[in-house]
Amino acid sequence: MTKELRVSVWGGVALIVILLLAVSPGCRKLPNGGVPFYLRVDSPTIVDDGLVGTINWKMPDVYVTVNNTDLGGYQMPVNVPVLCDGEARMIVSGGIYENGVISQRAEYPFWRPDTFTISDPVGGAVYVHHPVYHYYADVKHSILSDFNSSTGFDTAMHLVSGIDADSLAGRVWQCGVISLGATDSVKGSLETLTAADLILTNGRQAYLEFNFKQSGTSQAVSFDVGLRGTTTTGVVTDNTVLTIFPANYWKKTYIDFSTFIGNNYGSNFQVYFVGYNSSGAPVDFYFDDVKLLYFQ
């Protein structure tokens, strides 16, 4: 059952319950006479506080709380029904597709929620809000690659200009590229992370976010995204978190690395991208605005 269908079904159930309560003798009076107001949420913004480099995002969802009551998550744009009397203290948070999977929806932990108050809302009225989010001030990063001067990765990834690299900001700039020939099957790229930072995450959230696309339209190409950990005794563990089949236009994804980092304390960590090509023709994988964010 899709999220939209679930929302529709539960919305119908909620309406039936409200009507039953309204006509039942001796029941408590419903807030606002049982008539909700609607919070219209769309067109969010992320503010650049100088914490995480170039700002761009993909934010399909919003999570809403009113007066400490969790109203759940919704796909934007949305009119969220809210039933309460008097002042409505609102908290809205931005949601993502975790690991690029539409069915894995989650609040992004690094965006600070937007809070505001609607005083004496009127039942049936629609209140429009465009959320403004900031990254938390204590967010850390071990990778912050905008590819404007270097890739930060090994020689399998090089810089290329003249590509609509900063896709979500609409700018033509530089980006990183892994190029595979028609006979190449695998070509990888690694970046060494600051191990002193990562081993102190203590199981807290760590996500890799980045933009990507391929040069053509073949469906016979893909790339892996993962994290390599090396212990102080030299034991190497690779964890490929996600295999991505890119399109020929820019997308953004957020990959949860928390479990691997939390379970693999080491002296060194590396993020890796590994490309695969069975199309019989050359292909380029483009990358931009790669960030590994975490909390200590």
Secondary structure, DSSP 8 states (H G I E B T S, - for coil): --HHHHHHHHHHHHHHHHHHHHHSTT----GGGG--EEEEE---EE---SSSSS------EEEEEETTEEEEEEESSEEEEE--SS-EEEEEEEEEEBTT-TT-EEE-TTEE-EEEEE-S--TT-EEEE--EEEE-TT-EEEEEE--SS--SS-TTSEEEEEEEEEGGGTEEEEEEEEEE-TT--EEEEEEE--HHHHTT-TT--EEEEEEEEESS--SSEEEEEEEEEE-TT--EEEEEEEEE---SS-EEEEEE-HHHHHH---SEEEEEEEEEE-SSS-EEEEEEEEEEEE--
